Amino acid sequence: MPKIIQLSPHIANLIAAGEVVERPASVVKELLENAVDAGASKVTIEIRDGGMTFLRVTDNGCGMAAEDARTAFKRHATSKLRTAEDLAAIGTMGFRGEALAAIASVSRIDLLTKTAGSLSGTSLHLEAGEILEEAEAGCPDGTTILVRDLFYNTPARMKFMKSDTVEGGRVAAAVQLQALAHPEVAFQFLRDGKQVLSTPGSGGLQAAVYCVYGRECAQMVKVDSRWEQYSLTGFVSKPTDARPSRSLQTFFVNNRPVKSKLLVTALEEAYRNQLMVGKFPACVLHLSLPAGAVDVNVHPAKTEVKFLSEKAVFDCVHYGVLAALNKQPDRPQIQFKAQPAAPASQAPAPQEKNTAPAPKKDNFFRSMTAEEYKTFSTALKDAPQPKKEAAAAAMEKIPRPANMPLREFVMLPQVREEAPQPLPVPAAPAAPPKEPPAEPAAEEMEQTSLDMPAPPPWRMVGELYKAYILVEQGEEAFLIDKHAAHERILFEKLKANQEKISAQSLLSPIPVRLSPSSAAELLANRDMLDELGFELDEFGENTVLLRQIPMDLSPEDAAGAVEALAADLLNGRREHSDTVRDELLHTVACKAAIKAGWINDEKELLAVVEEVMSREELKYCPHGRPICVSLSKKLLEKQFKRT
């Protein structure tokens, strides 16, 4: 066995750099955390060439004295820990005291720093972790650190760096995270001389979210809840604004950006039965809890944390987000694109009085002006010939535009005379005279009025495209997707029934061929499948035989439902039978609901409308599509240029 030796400080620093400094973005993260801990209210970040050759961070924090500046670049030097007990209640961003030493060991650094009230500041120049120059310098309060030639002395690390564009993008992402973590700090980010990000530092998270993500997240739902000693604030996306990936899920624990499967699961559980497959919610959530309830010292980069009570954290996030989603408006408004005004050269000219309309089809019926009708009626009244000929003669006396045939004018008497006449109704036999009904007593009238149901505040106007129900209520109109609404209604009804799902036995069992692992999972979970209404047997060669299926599931859809269940079980959802049950109920409700294109009885449509208009919780179908959208009278009048 080789002899054991103690590594030199330089090698030890390089090892620490490998843990803490992976790329320019890692340097920016550490320097920004130090700036925040120094009490800075404004931080400027500048990079060139992706941060590899030039990276400067300037803050207006408390600064450092000359002695502290020299000590700051030594390993395990920190101003944030004094005793072992401090590790159990860490409230600062950086605390290990390794970041500056690790960064300095693989770069060239220039430092300028000054404390408030000092006449002059301190200037240091370091290479490979060694202080080569030290002097007094005139500079503003705060600290400026310039990092040049990152990894200049570790060429093996350079091979793992990406292009300047990629590395610069990762630096931008690191700055965005800190801007969202600390909205009270104004961050300015310059990349190759161009400003990429600027936040106001007003303390409002919404302003920081808007600066980072722009209008894309302007419609996010506000979250503000308390759970025991924990609090949750931030913003989450609406189910209809779900994303194709989790890239916009950002979590902070005590203002520290973290990655946590627990937090992701709690968030997405709040969206269960409201998202389409393959879609994920976006969020910017701040979880605040006592310092002793979380351990942030479980990862070198401090991006992973360990919670003292995972259940309390899960409940805080899950129910906080769920409450926010239930409070949001449930009927998004229809949006119209702005219609450009017609150019003056193309604007329609005002019509002169009594200008005749353009010719149309041969069966065109035109209304007459008052003077035209007076001429027509006078000629018809005085004519001695029959009405048909008289009408034609009268029409000849009315001036009409050139090239417009006579048949394009209305001939009311002719139309009335040639129209089919209703059959005469036989007279009913005379009924014997009845005595006048006795006037009901006042008590009886009052009871009758109380028993009559009050008319709803809405009116069902009709149906569009055999898919959307049009409803009017006050100054608003609503379009209800009949399939999505009925699907959600059925799903809620099935979900509320916690008993065993009613099943139907099949006269001819259905064979379903699966992969070996899928077939094994289904057979291993027969008890749970039985609760869901399925009965299956092993049929050999990775095939199961369905003998019983849920009552509302058609035999044509049974095989697909079983395959989906097998996929859920393989993905580890066997421990959550309620989740598997919900997935099945999704399928059953979707297959049993009325479909777009179907011709439905008016009573069926009215039943759907009554449920949607009276229940605010019916917002989305189980797949995340909106059930109802609104159209205001004001918006409609704007489209018709009435406002």
C-alpha positions as CSV (number, residue, x, y, z in Angstrom):
1,M,0.0,0.0,0.0
2,P,1.4,3.4,-0.9
3,K,2.4,5.7,1.9
4,I,-0.3,8.1,3.2
5,I,0.6,11.8,2.9
6,Q,-1.2,15.0,3.5
7,L,-2.1,16.9,0.3
8,S,-0.6,20.3,-0.2
9,P,-3.0,23.3,0.1
10,H,-2.9,23.9,-3.6
11,I,-4.0,20.3,-4.4
12,A,-6.6,20.5,-1.7
13,N,-8.0,23.7,-3.2
14,L,-8.1,22.1,-6.6
15,I,-10.2,19.3,-5.2
16,A,-12.5,21.8,-3.6
17,A,-12.7,23.6,-6.8
18,G,-13.8,20.4,-8.5
19,E,-16.7,20.2,-6.0
20,V,-17.7,23.8,-6.0
21,V,-16.5,25.3,-9.3
22,E,-17.8,23.3,-12.3
23,R,-18.1,26.2,-14.8
24,P,-18.5,30.0,-14.9
25,A,-22.1,29.6,-13.8
26,S,-20.9,28.0,-10.5
27,V,-18.6,31.0,-9.9
28,V,-21.4,33.5,-10.5
29,K,-23.7,31.5,-8.1
30,E,-21.1,31.6,-5.3
31,L,-20.2,35.3,-5.8
32,L,-23.9,36.4,-5.9
33,E,-24.7,34.5,-2.7
34,N,-21.8,36.3,-1.0
35,A,-23.1,39.6,-2.2
36,V,-26.5,38.9,-0.9
37,D,-25.1,37.9,2.5
38,A,-23.1,41.1,2.5
39,G,-26.4,43.0,2.5
40,A,-26.2,44.4,-1.0
41,S,-29.2,46.0,-2.5
42,K,-27.7,46.3,-6.0
43,V,-25.5,43.8,-7.8
44,T,-24.1,44.0,-11.3
45,I,-22.8,41.0,-13.2
46,E,-20.6,41.3,-16.4
47,I,-19.2,38.5,-18.5
48,R,-17.4,38.1,-21.7
49,D,-16.7,34.9,-23.8
50,G,-19.3,33.0,-21.7
51,G,-17.5,34.0,-18.5
52,M,-14.3,32.0,-19.2
53,T,-12.0,35.0,-19.8
54,F,-13.8,37.8,-18.0
55,L,-16.4,37.6,-15.1
56,R,-17.0,40.6,-12.8
57,V,-19.4,40.9,-9.9
58,T,-19.9,44.3,-8.3
59,D,-22.1,44.9,-5.2
60,N,-22.8,47.7,-2.8
61,G,-22.7,45.5,0.3
62,C,-20.8,46.0,3.6
63,G,-17.4,45.3,2.0
64,M,-14.3,43.9,3.8
65,A,-11.4,45.3,5.8
66,A,-7.9,44.7,4.5
67,E,-7.3,41.8,6.9
68,D,-10.6,40.2,6.2
69,A,-10.0,40.4,2.5
70,R,-6.7,38.5,2.8
71,T,-8.3,35.8,5.0
72,A,-11.3,35.4,2.8
73,F,-9.3,33.4,0.2
74,K,-8.1,30.8,2.7
75,R,-9.9,27.4,2.9
76,H,-12.7,27.2,5.5
77,A,-12.6,30.9,6.1
78,T,-16.0,32.2,6.8
79,S,-17.8,35.0,8.7
80,K,-21.0,33.0,9.1
81,L,-20.2,30.2,11.4
82,R,-18.6,30.3,14.9
83,T,-19.7,27.1,16.7
84,A,-20.9,23.6,15.8
85,E,-24.4,24.6,16.8
86,D,-24.5,27.1,14.0
87,L,-24.6,24.3,11.5
88,A,-28.0,23.3,12.7
89,A,-29.5,26.7,12.0
90,I,-27.9,28.1,8.9
91,G,-29.7,31.2,7.6
92,T,-27.2,32.6,5.1
93,M,-26.5,31.6,1.5
94,G,-22.8,30.9,1.6
95,F,-21.2,29.5,4.8
96,R,-18.6,26.8,4.0
97,G,-15.8,29.2,3.4
98,E,-14.5,27.2,0.4
99,A,-15.9,29.2,-2.5
100,L,-13.4,32.0,-2.8
101,A,-10.4,29.7,-2.1
102,A,-11.7,27.2,-4.7
103,I,-12.3,29.9,-7.3
104,A,-9.0,31.6,-6.7
105,S,-7.1,28.3,-7.1
106,V,-8.2,28.0,-10.8
107,S,-8.2,31.6,-12.0
108,R,-6.7,35.0,-11.8
109,I,-8.6,37.4,-9.5
110,D,-8.6,41.1,-8.9
111,L,-10.4,42.3,-5.8
112,L,-11.6,45.8,-4.8
113,T,-13.4,46.2,-1.5
114,K,-14.2,49.0,1.0
115,T,-16.3,49.2,4.2
116,A,-18.6,52.0,4.9
117,G,-16.8,54.9,6.7
118,S,-13.3,53.9,5.6
119,L,-11.2,56.5,3.9
120,S,-9.8,53.9,1.4
121,G,-10.3,50.4,0.3
122,T,-8.2,47.4,-0.4
123,S,-6.9,46.0,-3.7
124,L,-5.7,42.4,-4.1
125,H,-4.4,40.5,-7.1
126,L,-4.3,36.7,-6.9
127,E,-3.1,33.9,-9.2
128,A,-3.7,30.2,-8.5
129,G,-4.9,31.1,-5.0
130,E,-1.7,33.1,-4.1
131,I,-1.8,36.8,-3.2
132,L,0.7,38.5,-5.5
133,E,-0.2,42.2,-5.0
134,E,-1.9,44.1,-2.2
135,A,-2.4,47.9,-2.0
136,E,-4.8,50.6,-0.8
137,A,-7.2,51.8,-3.4
138,G,-9.9,54.4,-3.9
139,C,-13.2,52.6,-4.5
140,P,-16.9,52.9,-3.6
141,D,-18.4,51.0,-0.6
142,G,-18.9,47.3,-1.3
143,T,-17.0,44.7,-3.2
144,T,-15.9,44.1,-6.8
145,I,-14.4,40.7,-7.8
146,L,-13.0,40.2,-11.3
147,V,-12.3,36.6,-12.3
148,R,-10.1,36.1,-15.4
149,D,-8.9,33.1,-17.3
150,L,-11.0,30.5,-15.5
151,F,-9.2,27.0,-15.4
152,Y,-6.1,28.5,-17.0
153,N,-3.9,26.2,-14.8
154,T,-6.1,23.1,-15.2
155,P,-6.3,22.5,-18.9
156,A,-8.0,19.1,-18.4
157,R,-11.1,21.0,-17.1
158,M,-11.2,23.2,-20.2
159,K,-12.1,20.2,-22.3
160,F,-15.4,19.8,-20.5
161,M,-16.5,23.4,-21.2
162,K,-19.1,24.1,-23.9
163,S,-19.2,26.9,-26.3
164,D,-19.3,30.5,-25.2
165,T,-23.0,30.7,-26.0
166,V,-23.9,27.6,-23.9
167,E,-21.7,28.7,-20.9
168,G,-23.1,32.3,-21.2
169,G,-26.6,30.9,-21.1
170,R,-25.9,28.9,-18.0
171,V,-24.6,32.1,-16.3
172,A,-27.8,33.9,-17.3
173,A,-29.8,31.0,-15.7
174,A,-27.8,31.3,-12.5
175,V,-28.4,35.1,-12.4
176,Q,-32.1,34.6,-13.0
177,L,-32.3,32.1,-10.1
178,Q,-30.8,34.6,-7.7
179,A,-33.1,37.4,-9.0
180,L,-36.1,35.2,-8.3
181,A,-34.6,34.1,-4.9
182,H,-34.0,37.7,-3.8
183,P,-36.5,40.2,-5.4
184,E,-35.4,42.8,-2.8
185,V,-32.1,43.0,-4.6
186,A,-31.7,44.8,-8.0
187,F,-29.7,42.6,-10.4
188,Q,-28.2,43.9,-13.6
189,F,-26.6,41.4,-16.0
190,L,-24.4,42.4,-18.9
191,R,-23.3,39.8,-21.5
192,D,-20.6,40.9,-24.0
193,G,-21.5,44.6,-23.3
194,K,-25.3,44.1,-23.8
195,Q,-27.8,44.2,-20.9
196,V,-29.7,40.9,-20.7
197,L,-31.5,41.3,-17.4
198,S,-32.5,44.1,-15.1
199,T,-34.7,43.7,-12.0
200,P,-36.1,46.6,-10.0
201,G,-35.2,45.2,-6.5
202,S,-38.5,46.5,-5.2
203,G,-39.1,43.4,-3.1
204,G,-42.1,42.2,-5.1
205,L,-41.8,38.7,-6.5
206,Q,-44.2,39.3,-9.3
207,A,-42.0,42.1,-10.7
208,A,-39.0,39.8,-10.6
209,V,-40.9,37.0,-12.3
210,Y,-42.0,39.3,-15.0
211,C,-38.4,40.6,-15.6
212,V,-37.1,37.0,-15.8
213,Y,-39.9,35.2,-17.8
214,G,-41.7,38.2,-19.5
215,R,-45.3,38.1,-20.5
216,E,-45.2,34.4,-20.8
217,C,-45.9,34.1,-17.1
218,A,-48.0,37.2,-16.6
219,Q,-51.2,35.1,-16.1
220,M,-49.8,33.0,-13.3
221,V,-51.9,32.3,-10.2
222,K,-50.7,33.8,-6.9
223,V,-50.0,31.5,-4.0
224,D,-50.0,32.6,-0.4
225,S,-50.6,30.1,2.4
226,R,-49.5,29.0,5.9
227,W,-49.2,25.5,7.2
228,E,-48.2,25.2,10.9
229,Q,-44.7,26.8,11.1
230,Y,-44.3,26.8,7.3
231,S,-45.3,29.4,4.7
232,L,-45.6,29.2,1.0
233,T,-45.6,32.1,-1.4
234,G,-45.1,32.6,-5.1
235,F,-46.9,31.9,-8.4
236,V,-48.0,28.8,-10.3
237,S,-49.3,28.4,-13.8
238,K,-53.0,27.7,-14.7
239,P,-53.7,24.1,-15.8
240,T,-54.4,25.5,-19.3
241,D,-50.9,27.1,-19.4
242,A,-49.1,23.9,-18.6
243,R,-45.6,23.3,-20.1
244,P,-44.2,20.4,-22.2
245,S,-41.4,20.0,-19.6
246,R,-40.5,20.9,-16.0
247,S,-37.9,23.5,-17.0
248,L,-39.9,26.3,-15.5
249,Q,-40.4,24.7,-12.1
250,T,-38.4,26.8,-9.6
251,F,-38.3,26.2,-5.9
252,F,-36.7,28.1,-3.1
253,V,-36.3,27.0,0.5
254,N,-35.5,30.0,2.8
255,N,-34.6,32.0,-0.3
256,R,-32.1,29.3,-1.4
257,P,-32.7,27.7,-4.9
258,V,-33.0,23.9,-4.5
259,K,-33.9,20.8,-6.4
260,S,-36.3,18.4,-4.6
261,K,-38.3,15.5,-5.9
262,L,-40.6,16.0,-2.8
263,L,-41.5,19.5,-3.8
264,V,-42.1,18.5,-7.4
265,T,-44.4,15.7,-6.4
266,A,-46.3,17.9,-4.0
267,L,-46.8,20.6,-6.7
268,E,-47.9,18.2,-9.4
269,E,-50.2,16.3,-7.0
270,A,-52.2,19.6,-6.7
271,Y,-52.8,19.5,-10.5
272,R,-53.9,15.9,-10.5
273,N,-56.9,15.3,-12.8
274,Q,-56.4,18.7,-14.4
275,L,-53.4,18.3,-16.7
276,M,-53.1,16.7,-20.1
277,V,-50.7,13.8,-20.4
278,G,-47.2,15.1,-21.0
279,K,-47.8,18.5,-19.6
280,F,-46.3,20.0,-16.5
281,P,-47.1,23.1,-14.3
282,A,-44.7,26.0,-14.1
283,C,-44.0,27.7,-10.8
284,V,-41.9,30.1,-8.8
285,L,-42.4,29.0,-5.1
286,H,-40.8,30.2,-1.9
287,L,-41.0,27.8,1.0
288,S,-40.1,29.4,4.4
289,L,-39.6,27.3,7.4
290,P,-37.5,27.4,10.7
291,A,-33.8,27.0,10.0
292,G,-33.6,24.0,12.2
293,A,-36.3,22.2,10.1
294,V,-34.0,21.9,7.0
295,D,-30.5,20.7,6.5
296,V,-28.8,22.6,3.6
297,N,-25.4,21.0,4.2
298,V,-26.0,17.7,2.3
299,H,-24.6,18.8,-1.0
300,P,-21.4,20.7,-1.9
301,A,-23.3,23.1,-4.1
302,K,-26.1,23.4,-1.5
303,T,-28.7,22.7,-4.2
304,E,-30.2,19.7,-2.4
305,V,-31.7,19.9,1.1
306,K,-33.1,17.4,3.6
307,F,-36.3,18.2,5.6
308,L,-37.0,17.3,9.2
309,S,-40.6,16.6,8.4
310,E,-41.2,15.7,4.8
311,K,-45.0,15.2,5.3
312,A,-45.4,18.7,6.7
313,V,-43.5,20.1,3.7
314,F,-45.5,18.0,1.2
315,D,-48.8,19.2,2.8
316,C,-47.8,22.8,2.8
317,V,-47.0,22.8,-0.9
318,H,-49.8,20.5,-2.0
319,Y,-52.6,22.2,-0.2
320,G,-51.2,25.7,-0.7
321,V,-51.1,25.3,-4.5
322,L,-54.5,23.5,-4.6
323,A,-56.1,26.4,-2.7
324,A,-54.7,28.9,-5.1
325,L,-56.0,27.0,-8.1
326,N,-59.4,26.8,-6.6
327,K,-59.6,30.5,-6.1
328,Q,-58.7,31.5,-9.6
329,P,-61.5,32.6,-12.1
330,D,-62.9,29.5,-13.7
331,R,-64.0,30.8,-17.0
332,P,-61.3,32.3,-19.2
333,Q,-62.5,35.0,-21.6
334,I,-62.5,34.6,-25.3
335,Q,-59.8,36.8,-26.9
336,F,-60.1,38.3,-30.4
337,K,-57.2,39.6,-32.4
338,A,-57.2,43.3,-33.0
339,Q,-58.7,44.2,-36.4
340,P,-56.7,46.8,-38.3
341,A,-58.6,49.8,-39.6
342,A,-59.3,49.9,-43.3
343,P,-57.1,52.4,-45.2
344,A,-58.9,55.6,-46.3
345,S,-58.6,54.6,-49.9
346,Q,-60.5,51.3,-49.2
347,A,-63.0,52.7,-46.8
348,P,-66.6,52.2,-48.0
349,A,-68.1,55.4,-49.3
350,P,-71.3,56.6,-47.5
351,Q,-74.4,55.5,-49.4
352,E,-76.7,58.1,-50.8
353,K,-80.3,58.1,-49.9
354,N,-82.5,55.6,-51.8
355,T,-79.5,54.0,-53.4
356,A,-80.6,50.5,-54.5
357,P,-78.6,47.5,-53.4
358,A,-76.4,45.4,-55.6
359,P,-78.0,42.6,-57.5
360,K,-78.1,39.3,-55.7
361,K,-79.6,35.8,-56.4
362,D,-82.8,35.3,-58.4
363,N,-84.7,34.5,-55.2
364,F,-83.6,37.7,-53.5
365,F,-86.3,39.4,-51.4
366,R,-85.8,43.2,-50.9
367,S,-87.6,45.5,-48.4
368,M,-89.2,48.6,-49.9
369,T,-88.8,52.1,-48.7
370,A,-91.8,54.0,-47.4
371,E,-92.3,55.9,-50.7
372,E,-91.9,52.7,-52.8
373,Y,-94.4,50.8,-50.7
374,K,-96.9,53.8,-51.0
375,T,-96.6,53.8,-54.8
376,F,-97.0,50.0,-54.9
377,S,-100.0,49.8,-52.6
378,T,-101.8,52.7,-54.4
379,A,-101.4,51.1,-57.8
380,L,-102.6,47.8,-56.4
381,K,-105.6,49.3,-54.8
382,D,-106.8,51.1,-57.9
383,A,-106.1,48.2,-60.3
384,P,-109.3,46.5,-61.8
385,Q,-107.5,43.3,-62.8
386,P,-106.8,40.3,-60.5
387,K,-104.3,40.6,-57.8
388,K,-101.5,38.6,-59.5
389,E,-101.5,40.8,-62.6
390,A,-102.2,43.9,-60.6
391,A,-99.1,43.3,-58.4
392,A,-96.9,42.9,-61.5
393,A,-98.3,46.1,-63.0
394,A,-97.9,47.9,-59.7
395,M,-94.3,46.8,-59.5
396,E,-93.6,48.2,-62.9
397,K,-94.5,51.6,-61.6
398,I,-91.8,51.6,-59.0
399,P,-88.4,53.0,-60.1
400,R,-85.6,50.4,-59.9
401,P,-82.0,50.3,-60.8
402,A,-80.9,49.4,-64.3
403,N,-80.2,45.7,-65.1
404,M,-82.2,44.6,-62.1
405,P,-85.0,42.2,-63.1
406,L,-88.5,42.4,-61.8
407,R,-88.3,39.1,-59.9
408,E,-85.8,40.6,-57.5
409,F,-88.5,42.7,-55.9
410,V,-90.9,41.5,-53.2
411,M,-94.4,40.8,-54.4
412,L,-96.2,40.4,-51.1
413,P,-99.7,39.7,-52.4
414,Q,-98.4,37.1,-54.9
415,V,-96.4,35.3,-52.3
416,R,-99.2,35.3,-49.9
417,E,-101.7,34.0,-52.5
418,E,-99.4,31.2,-53.8
419,A,-98.3,30.0,-50.3
420,P,-99.8,26.8,-49.1
421,Q,-102.8,27.4,-46.8
422,P,-103.3,25.6,-43.5
423,L,-106.0,23.0,-43.3
424,P,-109.3,24.1,-41.6
425,V,-109.6,23.0,-38.0
426,P,-112.9,21.2,-37.2
427,A,-115.0,23.1,-34.7
428,A,-115.0,21.5,-31.3
429,P,-118.4,20.6,-29.8
430,A,-119.8,23.2,-27.5
431,A,-119.0,22.4,-23.9
432,P,-121.5,22.9,-21.2
433,P,-121.1,26.1,-19.2
434,K,-118.8,25.7,-16.2
435,E,-119.1,27.3,-12.9
436,P,-116.4,29.9,-12.3
437,P,-113.5,28.4,-10.3
438,A,-113.4,29.3,-6.7
439,E,-110.7,31.8,-5.9
440,P,-107.8,30.1,-3.9
441,A,-107.2,31.1,-0.4
442,A,-104.3,33.4,0.3
443,E,-102.5,30.7,2.2
444,E,-102.8,28.3,-0.7
445,M,-101.5,31.0,-3.2
446,E,-98.5,31.7,-0.9
447,Q,-97.7,27.9,-0.6
448,T,-97.9,27.5,-4.4
449,S,-95.5,30.4,-5.0
450,L,-93.1,28.9,-2.6
451,D,-93.2,25.5,-4.2
452,M,-92.4,26.9,-7.7
453,P,-88.6,26.8,-8.5
454,A,-87.0,30.2,-9.1
455,P,-85.9,30.6,-12.7
456,P,-82.1,30.4,-13.1
457,P,-80.2,33.6,-13.8
458,W,-79.0,32.2,-17.1
459,R,-80.6,31.2,-20.4
460,M,-79.5,28.5,-22.7
461,V,-79.5,30.0,-26.2
462,G,-78.6,26.9,-28.2
463,E,-75.7,24.8,-29.5
464,L,-72.9,25.6,-31.9
465,Y,-71.3,23.0,-34.2
466,K,-72.9,20.2,-32.2
467,A,-70.1,20.7,-29.7
468,Y,-70.5,23.9,-27.7
469,I,-73.5,25.1,-25.7
470,L,-74.2,28.8,-25.8
471,V,-75.5,30.3,-22.5
472,E,-76.4,33.9,-21.8
473,Q,-76.3,35.5,-18.3
474,G,-76.5,39.2,-17.8
475,E,-73.8,41.0,-19.7
476,E,-71.8,37.7,-20.3
477,A,-72.1,34.9,-22.7
478,F,-70.6,31.5,-22.1
479,L,-69.5,28.7,-24.4
480,I,-69.5,25.3,-22.7
481,D,-67.7,22.3,-24.2
482,K,-70.3,19.7,-23.8
483,H,-68.0,16.7,-23.9
484,A,-65.4,18.2,-21.5
485,A,-68.1,19.3,-19.1
486,H,-69.9,16.0,-19.1
487,E,-66.6,14.1,-18.8
488,R,-65.7,16.2,-15.7
489,I,-69.2,15.7,-14.2
490,L,-69.0,12.0,-14.6
491,F,-65.5,11.8,-13.3
492,E,-66.4,13.7,-10.1
493,K,-69.5,11.4,-9.6
494,L,-67.4,8.3,-10.0
495,K,-64.6,9.6,-7.8
496,A,-67.1,10.5,-5.0
497,N,-68.2,6.9,-4.9
498,Q,-65.4,5.2,-2.9
499,E,-67.1,1.8,-3.1
500,K,-66.1,-1.0,-5.4
501,I,-66.7,0.1,-9.0
502,S,-69.7,-1.7,-10.6
503,A,-68.5,-4.3,-13.1
504,Q,-69.9,-6.3,-16.1
505,S,-69.0,-9.9,-16.9
506,L,-68.0,-10.6,-20.4
507,L,-69.7,-13.3,-22.4
508,S,-66.5,-13.7,-24.5
509,P,-63.3,-13.0,-22.5
510,I,-60.9,-10.5,-24.1
511,P,-57.2,-11.6,-24.5
512,V,-54.7,-8.8,-24.0
513,R,-51.1,-9.4,-25.0
514,L,-48.5,-7.5,-22.9
515,S,-44.8,-7.4,-22.3
516,P,-43.6,-9.9,-19.7
517,S,-43.1,-7.2,-17.0
518,S,-46.5,-5.7,-17.7
519,A,-48.3,-9.0,-17.5
520,A,-46.5,-9.8,-14.2
521,E,-47.4,-6.5,-12.7
522,L,-51.1,-6.9,-13.5
523,L,-51.2,-10.4,-12.1
524,A,-49.4,-9.3,-8.9
525,N,-52.0,-6.6,-8.3
526,R,-55.2,-8.5,-8.9
527,D,-56.8,-7.3,-5.6
528,M,-56.5,-3.7,-6.5
529,L,-57.7,-4.4,-10.1
530,D,-60.7,-6.2,-8.6
531,E,-61.6,-3.0,-6.7
532,L,-61.5,-1.1,-10.0
533,G,-63.8,-3.6,-11.6
534,F,-61.4,-5.8,-13.5
535,E,-61.1,-9.5,-13.3
536,L,-58.3,-11.2,-15.2
537,D,-56.5,-14.5,-15.4
538,E,-53.2,-15.6,-16.8
539,F,-53.5,-17.0,-20.3
540,G,-49.9,-17.8,-21.0
541,E,-47.3,-16.3,-23.4
542,N,-47.4,-12.9,-21.7
543,T,-51.2,-12.7,-22.2
544,V,-54.0,-12.0,-19.7
545,L,-57.6,-12.8,-20.2
546,L,-60.1,-10.2,-19.2
547,R,-63.3,-11.8,-17.8
548,Q,-64.8,-8.7,-16.2
549,I,-64.5,-4.9,-16.8
550,P,-66.0,-1.8,-15.3
551,M,-69.7,-1.2,-16.1
552,D,-69.1,2.1,-17.9
553,L,-66.1,0.9,-19.9
554,S,-66.9,-0.5,-23.4
555,P,-65.3,-3.8,-24.4
556,E,-63.6,-2.0,-27.3
557,D,-61.7,0.3,-24.8
558,A,-60.9,-2.4,-22.2
559,A,-57.6,-3.6,-23.7
560,G,-56.2,0.0,-23.9
561,A,-57.3,0.7,-20.4
562,V,-55.5,-2.4,-19.1
563,E,-52.3,-1.5,-21.0
564,A,-52.4,2.0,-19.4
565,L,-52.9,0.5,-16.0
566,A,-49.9,-1.8,-16.5
567,A,-47.7,1.2,-17.6
568,D,-48.7,3.0,-14.4
569,L,-47.9,0.0,-12.2
570,L,-44.5,-0.3,-13.9
571,N,-43.8,3.4,-13.3
572,G,-44.0,2.8,-9.5
573,R,-47.6,3.9,-8.9
574,R,-48.6,0.6,-7.3
575,E,-48.3,2.2,-3.9
576,H,-50.8,4.9,-4.8
577,S,-54.0,2.9,-5.6
578,D,-56.0,6.2,-5.6
579,T,-53.8,7.5,-8.4
580,V,-54.4,4.4,-10.4
581,R,-58.1,4.5,-9.7
582,D,-58.2,8.1,-10.9
583,E,-56.5,7.2,-14.1
584,L,-59.0,4.5,-14.8
585,L,-61.9,6.8,-13.9
586,H,-60.4,9.3,-16.5
587,T,-60.8,6.6,-19.1
588,V,-64.3,5.6,-18.0
589,A,-65.6,9.1,-17.8
590,C,-64.1,10.0,-21.2
591,K,-65.6,7.0,-22.9
592,A,-69.0,7.4,-21.3
593,A,-69.4,11.2,-21.8
594,I,-71.4,12.7,-24.6
595,K,-69.2,13.5,-27.6
596,A,-68.8,16.5,-29.9
597,G,-70.8,15.8,-33.0
598,W,-73.6,14.0,-31.3
599,I,-77.2,15.2,-31.5
600,N,-78.4,15.6,-27.9
601,D,-81.8,16.2,-26.5
602,E,-82.3,19.6,-25.1
603,K,-82.9,18.2,-21.6
604,E,-79.5,16.6,-21.7
605,L,-77.8,19.8,-22.6
606,L,-79.8,21.7,-20.0
607,A,-78.6,19.2,-17.3
608,V,-75.0,19.8,-18.3
609,V,-75.5,23.6,-18.2
610,E,-77.1,23.5,-14.8
611,E,-74.1,21.6,-13.4
612,V,-71.5,24.0,-15.0
613,M,-73.3,27.2,-14.1
614,S,-73.9,26.2,-10.5
615,R,-70.6,24.6,-9.6
616,E,-67.5,26.8,-9.6
617,E,-65.2,23.9,-9.1
618,L,-65.9,22.6,-12.5
619,K,-63.1,24.3,-14.4
620,Y,-61.3,21.7,-16.4
621,C,-61.8,18.2,-17.7
622,P,-59.6,15.5,-16.2
623,H,-57.1,16.0,-19.1
624,G,-56.7,19.8,-18.4
625,R,-58.9,21.3,-21.2
626,P,-61.1,24.2,-20.1
627,I,-64.8,23.4,-19.7
628,C,-66.2,26.9,-20.2
629,V,-65.1,30.2,-21.7
630,S,-66.8,33.6,-21.4
631,L,-67.5,36.4,-23.9
632,S,-68.5,39.8,-22.5
633,K,-71.0,42.0,-24.2
634,K,-68.5,44.8,-24.1
635,L,-65.9,42.8,-26.0
636,L,-68.5,41.7,-28.5
637,E,-69.6,45.3,-29.1
638,K,-66.0,46.2,-29.6
639,Q,-65.7,43.7,-32.4
640,F,-68.8,45.2,-34.1
641,K,-67.4,48.7,-33.6
642,R,-70.2,49.8,-31.3
643,T,-67.8,51.2,-28.7
